């Protein structure tokens, strides 16, 4: 086949950077959504440990869903303005800080 001068063969030894982004976004989604969606597993242990009612616990998670829905409108506008890299960085920092505060 005819090869154009000056073109080099593509180096396929490295992982495509898009796959790194997809894997990072997947991990953040699993951590962020996993916290909300696994809450039902912890209702009875939390109620027995702290003496809270199931109604107060489910009310708290319902409030968190409402706040997340309202924040998504604001974050969507910020995402359009600043781009997803900035927004994911800031949200990842907040998520990590929240997990660190909850652990200790």
ChimeraX attribute file (.defattr): number of C-alpha atoms within 10 A of each C-alpha:
attribute: neighborCount
match mode: 1-to-1
recipient: residues
	/A:1	3
	/A:2	4
	/A:3	7
	/A:4	7
	/A:5	6
	/A:6	6
	/A:7	7
	/A:8	8
	/A:9	6
	/A:10	6
	/A:11	7
	/A:12	7
	/A:13	6
	/A:14	6
	/A:15	9
	/A:16	9
	/A:17	9
	/A:18	9
	/A:19	10
	/A:20	11
	/A:21	12
	/A:22	11
	/A:23	12
	/A:24	13
	/A:25	13
	/A:26	12
	/A:27	12
	/A:28	16
	/A:29	12
	/A:30	12
	/A:31	15
	/A:32	15
	/A:33	11
	/A:34	11
	/A:35	11
	/A:36	13
	/A:37	11
	/A:38	10
	/A:39	12
	/A:40	11
	/A:41	9
	/A:42	10
	/A:43	17
	/A:44	13
	/A:45	10
	/A:46	14
	/A:47	15
	/A:48	11
	/A:49	9
	/A:50	8
	/A:51	9
	/A:52	13
	/A:53	14
	/A:54	14
	/A:55	10
	/A:56	11
	/A:57	18
	/A:58	14
	/A:59	12
	/A:60	12
	/A:61	15
	/A:62	13
	/A:63	12
	/A:64	13
	/A:65	13
	/A:66	12
	/A:67	11
	/A:68	13
	/A:69	12
	/A:70	11
	/A:71	11
	/A:72	13
	/A:73	11
	/A:74	11
	/A:75	16
	/A:76	13
	/A:77	11
	/A:78	14
	/A:79	16
	/A:80	10
	/A:81	11
	/A:82	10
	/A:83	12
	/A:84	14
	/A:85	11
	/A:86	13
	/A:87	17
	/A:88	15
	/A:89	11
	/A:90	12
	/A:91	15
	/A:92	15
	/A:93	12
	/A:94	12
	/A:95	15
	/A:96	14
	/A:97	12
	/A:98	11
	/A:99	13
	/A:100	10
	/A:101	9
	/A:102	8
	/A:103	7
	/A:104	5
